[in-house]
């Protein structure tokens, strides 16, 4: 990904979202494009028009923290967008995010075994760990049952972004599909800002851009977000509709990994459905074990 192009498109897209009225500027006169003019952003940020124009052309390297903060205020950036702007500036300066060394382009190592133990100890909630490219690299037992439409029959590592945009089953699983699609792209865009040289992200974006028009349009919007916390609605093929609260937790020992936990209010209908899903999962595992044992006995008998 071209850092200068990323900076240019991000600043232009944020500028286009702000109306003069919203920042107390007169709105008279014909405007060829939506949003603020460069000169208006420069005035709000306390910068010269020439310097802001230079920044918007992508030459953000060397911009001070004060300049970035002034830009963030002028463009009314939220916390996630501010972090993304800082990440883009760090990348332009050749500084890894948070001062860390850049990750190698070789495949990431599997999560530590202890992380799997932690997930296994969570019984009444869906718990899973995706990486920067939205691969599910660790998941608990209830999570495997919950994400059975994503995991399928096995094969390559289940990927939430590919499921979202390339699998028609996602539109049944996610009743609020458009919202999920925007969240998915925003999270990938945020990860790309932290490490623009991440080969896995580049390959994923290229693949999805080629195969999904919706992804292309959302990627071009340059919106960013983190998962954070909130509620989501799902339609599971076994237990039906579920309303779950979600929390995002950083895995500080494993760069690029986060832990997501989806839970339901105790005693609620969704909580009971999660319990039912856990029972269904156990029955499936028991049936598979019995089938394997029977097949082994048949083979030995012959």
C-alpha positions as CSV (number, residue, x, y, z in Angstrom):
1,X,0.0,0.0,0.0
2,X,1.3,3.5,-1.0
3,X,1.5,5.5,2.2
4,X,1.3,8.9,0.4
5,X,-1.9,7.7,-1.4
6,X,-3.3,6.5,1.9
7,X,-2.7,9.8,3.6
8,X,-4.1,11.8,0.6
9,X,-7.3,9.7,0.4
10,X,-7.9,9.6,4.1
11,X,-7.6,13.4,4.6
12,X,-9.7,14.1,1.5
13,X,-12.4,11.7,2.6
14,X,-12.5,13.2,6.1
15,X,-12.6,16.8,4.7
16,X,-15.5,15.8,2.4
17,X,-17.6,14.7,5.4
18,X,-17.6,18.1,7.1
19,X,-20.1,20.8,6.2
20,X,-19.2,24.5,6.7
21,X,-22.2,25.0,8.9
22,X,-21.0,22.2,11.3
23,X,-17.8,24.2,12.0
24,X,-19.3,27.7,12.0
25,X,-18.1,28.7,8.6
26,X,-20.3,30.5,6.0
27,X,-21.7,28.1,3.4
28,X,-22.5,30.6,0.6
29,X,-21.1,30.1,-2.8
30,X,-20.9,27.2,-5.2
31,X,-18.9,24.3,-4.1
32,X,-17.5,21.9,-6.7
33,X,-17.0,19.1,-4.2
34,X,-18.7,18.3,-0.9
35,X,-17.3,19.2,2.4
36,X,-14.7,21.9,3.3
37,X,-12.2,23.5,1.0
38,X,-8.5,23.0,1.7
39,X,-8.2,26.7,2.7
40,X,-11.0,26.2,5.3
41,X,-9.3,23.2,6.8
42,X,-6.0,25.1,7.0
43,X,-7.7,28.0,8.7
44,X,-9.3,25.7,11.3
45,X,-6.1,23.9,11.9
46,X,-4.0,27.1,12.2
47,X,-1.8,26.1,9.2
48,X,-0.9,27.8,6.0
49,X,-2.8,26.7,2.9
50,X,0.4,25.7,1.3
51,X,1.4,23.5,4.2
52,X,-1.9,21.8,4.5
53,X,-2.0,21.2,0.7
54,X,1.4,19.5,1.1
55,X,0.1,17.3,3.8
56,X,-3.0,16.4,1.8
57,X,-0.8,15.4,-1.1
58,X,0.6,12.7,1.2
59,X,3.8,14.4,2.4
60,X,3.0,13.9,6.1
61,X,6.5,12.8,7.1
62,X,8.0,15.0,9.7
63,X,4.6,16.5,10.8
64,X,4.7,17.2,14.5
65,X,2.4,15.9,17.2
66,X,0.9,19.4,17.5
67,X,0.2,19.6,13.7
68,X,-1.5,16.1,13.8
69,X,-3.6,17.1,16.7
70,X,-4.6,20.4,15.0
71,X,-5.6,18.4,11.9
72,X,-7.6,16.0,14.0
73,X,-9.5,18.8,15.7
74,X,-10.1,20.6,12.4
75,X,-11.4,17.4,10.7
76,X,-13.4,16.4,13.7
77,X,-11.7,13.0,13.9
78,X,-12.9,10.4,16.4
79,X,-10.5,8.5,18.6
80,X,-10.0,5.7,16.1
81,X,-9.4,8.1,13.2
82,X,-6.9,10.1,15.3
83,X,-5.0,6.9,15.9
84,X,-5.1,6.0,12.3
85,X,-3.7,9.5,11.3
86,X,-0.8,9.0,13.8
87,X,-0.2,5.5,12.4
88,X,0.0,6.9,8.9
89,X,2.4,9.6,10.0
90,X,4.6,7.1,11.8
91,X,4.7,4.9,8.7
92,X,5.7,8.0,6.6
93,X,8.6,8.6,9.1
94,X,9.6,4.9,9.0
95,X,8.7,4.5,12.7
96,X,6.9,1.3,13.6
97,X,3.6,1.7,15.4
98,X,4.1,2.2,19.2
99,X,7.8,2.1,18.6
100,X,7.8,-1.7,18.1
101,X,9.9,-3.5,15.5
102,X,8.1,-4.3,12.3
103,X,6.7,-7.8,12.0
104,X,8.5,-10.0,9.6
105,X,6.7,-10.9,6.4
106,X,7.0,-14.6,7.2
107,X,3.9,-16.4,8.5
108,X,3.0,-15.6,12.1
109,X,3.6,-18.2,14.7
110,X,0.6,-20.0,16.2
111,X,-0.7,-18.5,19.5
112,X,0.9,-19.7,22.7
113,X,-0.7,-22.9,24.1
114,X,-1.6,-21.0,27.3
115,X,-3.9,-18.8,25.2
116,X,-5.8,-21.9,24.1
117,X,-6.1,-22.8,27.8
118,X,-7.7,-19.5,28.6
119,X,-10.2,-19.9,25.7
120,X,-11.0,-23.4,26.9
121,X,-11.9,-22.1,30.3
122,X,-14.6,-19.9,29.0
123,X,-17.7,-22.0,28.9
124,X,-20.8,-19.8,28.7
125,X,-19.6,-17.3,26.0
126,X,-18.1,-17.4,22.5
127,X,-14.4,-16.6,22.7
128,X,-12.1,-16.4,19.7
129,X,-8.9,-14.7,18.6
130,X,-8.5,-13.3,15.1
131,X,-5.2,-11.9,13.7
132,X,-4.7,-8.7,11.6
133,X,-6.0,-10.4,8.4
134,X,-9.1,-11.7,10.2
135,X,-8.0,-15.4,10.4
136,X,-9.5,-17.1,13.4
137,X,-6.4,-18.6,14.9
138,X,-7.8,-19.7,18.3
139,X,-11.4,-20.4,19.5
140,X,-13.2,-22.1,22.3
141,X,-15.6,-25.0,22.1
142,X,-18.8,-22.8,22.1
143,X,-17.1,-20.6,19.5
144,X,-16.6,-23.5,17.1
145,X,-20.3,-24.3,17.4
146,X,-21.3,-20.6,17.0
147,X,-19.0,-20.0,14.0
148,X,-19.8,-23.3,12.3
149,X,-21.1,-21.5,9.2
150,X,-17.7,-19.7,9.0
151,X,-15.5,-22.7,9.9
152,X,-17.4,-25.2,7.6
153,X,-16.0,-28.6,7.1
154,X,-12.4,-27.5,7.6
155,X,-9.8,-26.8,5.0
156,X,-7.9,-23.5,5.1
157,X,-8.0,-21.3,8.2
158,X,-11.4,-19.8,8.6
159,X,-11.3,-16.1,7.7
160,X,-14.0,-13.6,8.9
161,X,-13.5,-11.2,6.0
162,X,-13.6,-13.8,3.3
163,X,-16.8,-15.2,4.9
164,X,-18.3,-11.7,5.0
165,X,-17.7,-10.8,1.4
166,X,-17.3,-14.1,-0.5
167,X,-19.8,-16.5,1.1
168,X,-23.5,-16.1,0.5
169,X,-24.2,-17.8,3.8
170,X,-23.0,-14.6,5.6
171,X,-26.1,-12.7,4.7
172,X,-28.2,-15.3,6.6
173,X,-25.8,-15.4,9.5
174,X,-25.5,-11.6,9.8
175,X,-29.0,-10.1,9.7
176,X,-27.4,-6.6,9.8
177,X,-25.0,-7.5,7.0
178,X,-24.3,-4.0,5.8
179,X,-23.3,-2.9,9.3
180,X,-21.0,-6.0,9.7
181,X,-19.4,-5.3,6.3
182,X,-18.6,-1.7,7.3
183,X,-17.1,-2.9,10.6
184,X,-15.0,-5.6,8.9
185,X,-13.5,-3.2,6.4
186,X,-12.9,-0.5,9.0
187,X,-11.0,-2.9,11.2
188,X,-8.8,-4.1,8.3
189,X,-8.1,-0.5,7.3
190,X,-7.0,0.3,10.8
191,X,-4.7,-2.6,10.8
192,X,-3.2,-1.6,7.5
193,X,-2.5,1.9,8.8
194,X,-0.5,0.4,11.7
195,X,1.6,-1.7,9.3
196,X,1.3,-0.7,5.6
197,X,3.9,-3.2,4.6
198,X,2.0,-6.2,6.0
199,X,2.0,-8.7,3.1
200,X,-1.0,-10.6,4.5
201,X,-3.2,-7.5,4.6
202,X,-2.1,-6.5,1.1
203,X,-2.9,-9.9,-0.3
204,X,-6.3,-10.0,1.5
205,X,-7.3,-6.5,0.3
206,X,-6.2,-7.4,-3.2
207,X,-8.3,-10.7,-3.2
208,X,-11.4,-9.1,-1.8
209,X,-11.1,-6.0,-4.1
210,X,-11.0,-8.3,-7.1
211,X,-14.0,-10.5,-6.0
212,X,-16.3,-8.1,-4.2
213,X,-17.7,-4.8,-5.5
214,X,-19.1,-4.0,-2.0
215,X,-15.6,-4.4,-0.5
216,X,-14.1,-2.2,-3.1
217,X,-16.6,0.6,-2.4
218,X,-16.2,0.3,1.4
219,X,-12.4,0.2,1.1
220,X,-12.4,3.4,-1.0
221,X,-14.3,5.2,1.8
222,X,-11.2,5.1,4.0
223,X,-13.3,4.6,7.2
224,X,-11.5,3.1,10.1
225,X,-12.7,1.6,13.4
226,X,-11.8,-0.6,16.3
227,X,-14.2,-3.3,17.5
228,X,-14.5,-2.0,21.1
229,X,-17.7,-3.1,22.7
230,X,-21.4,-3.1,21.9
231,X,-24.1,-5.5,20.8
232,X,-24.6,-7.6,17.7
233,X,-27.4,-9.6,16.2
234,X,-26.8,-13.1,14.6
235,X,-29.0,-15.7,13.0
236,X,-27.6,-19.1,13.7
237,X,-28.8,-22.0,11.6
238,X,-29.2,-24.2,14.7
239,X,-30.7,-22.0,17.4
240,X,-32.0,-19.0,15.5
241,X,-31.6,-15.3,16.4
242,X,-29.1,-14.3,19.0
243,X,-28.5,-10.9,20.5
244,X,-25.0,-10.8,22.0
245,X,-22.8,-8.3,23.8
246,X,-19.2,-8.2,22.6
247,X,-15.9,-7.0,24.1
248,X,-12.5,-6.6,22.5
249,X,-9.5,-7.4,24.6
250,X,-5.9,-6.9,23.5
251,X,-3.6,-9.8,23.7
252,X,-0.5,-7.9,24.8
253,X,1.8,-10.9,24.6
254,X,1.0,-11.6,21.0
255,X,1.3,-8.6,18.6
256,X,-1.5,-8.4,16.1
257,X,-3.9,-10.5,18.1
258,X,-7.1,-9.6,20.0
259,X,-9.5,-11.6,22.1
260,X,-13.2,-11.2,21.3
261,X,-15.8,-12.4,23.8
262,X,-19.5,-12.6,22.8
263,X,-21.9,-13.2,25.7
264,X,-25.6,-12.9,26.5
265,X,-27.4,-11.4,29.4
266,X,-27.8,-14.2,32.0
267,X,-31.3,-15.7,32.0
268,X,-32.2,-14.0,28.6
269,X,-33.5,-15.9,25.6
270,X,-30.2,-15.5,23.9
271,X,-28.4,-16.9,26.9
272,X,-30.6,-20.0,26.8
273,X,-29.9,-20.4,23.1
274,X,-26.2,-20.3,23.8
275,X,-26.7,-23.1,26.3
276,X,-28.7,-25.0,23.7
277,X,-25.9,-24.5,21.2
278,X,-23.4,-25.8,23.7
279,X,-25.5,-28.9,24.2
280,X,-25.9,-29.3,20.4
281,X,-22.1,-29.1,20.0
282,X,-21.5,-31.7,22.6
283,X,-24.0,-34.1,21.0
284,X,-22.3,-33.6,17.7
285,X,-18.9,-34.4,19.2
286,X,-20.3,-37.4,21.0
287,X,-21.8,-38.7,17.7
288,X,-18.6,-38.2,15.9
289,X,-16.7,-40.1,18.6
290,X,-19.2,-43.0,18.5
291,X,-19.0,-43.1,14.7
292,X,-15.2,-43.2,14.8
293,X,-15.3,-46.0,17.4
294,X,-17.8,-48.0,15.4
295,X,-15.8,-47.6,12.2
296,X,-12.6,-48.7,14.0
297,X,-14.3,-51.8,15.4
298,X,-15.7,-52.7,11.9
299,X,-12.2,-52.4,10.4
300,X,-10.7,-54.6,13.1
301,X,-13.4,-57.2,12.8
302,X,-12.7,-57.6,9.1
